[in-house]
Amino acid sequence: MKTINKIAGLLTLTLVLVSFSQCSSAQKLQKNAPTAFGETYYEQWVSGVAGGPSGINVFIELKNESLQLDSIYFRGKVSKFEVKPSNKLLFIGRFINETKDKTDMIISSNTNEEYGNKAIELPLKIPFELENDECVVSYKINGKTKYYKIANLIKKQSLDIPMSPASNNN
């Protein structure tokens, strides 16, 4: 009986230690802004092609070059920042909505008939709870990744990207 109590105690202790280790690996948001931010906004865009892609670009402007942003978390997705070559202080996160694949999926009780179906991709779960007008940016200081939440992103006019005209070789 004493052996069972010892085993139960060790299992309980192990469970508690494992649960605390999970807490320390969670991303913690910084309370103070790591730098001065300029304009922060997002634009939705759609292509001019029927069934073509669409998406959202998020623009984060810094007031000075004291920091390099790495990634952005926005509306359940994550993206690496791009830096605009003409403006090193403007960081752009691009989020492309996947086009709906209109190919038929075969569903059958015979698994051999389902061969060739594409696997359904499950959305990635980001480690932050965000509203639609909030994002989290990641950056590194002294080799450590830090996170800062930016609220009240401004929604700017949507962009309609026209189809390029067909080349006319007359």
Summary of the structure (lengths in Angstrom):
residues: 170
radius of gyration: 23.6
end to end distance: 94.5
largest distance: 94.5
contacts: 358
relative contact order: 0.21
helix: 16%
strand: 40%
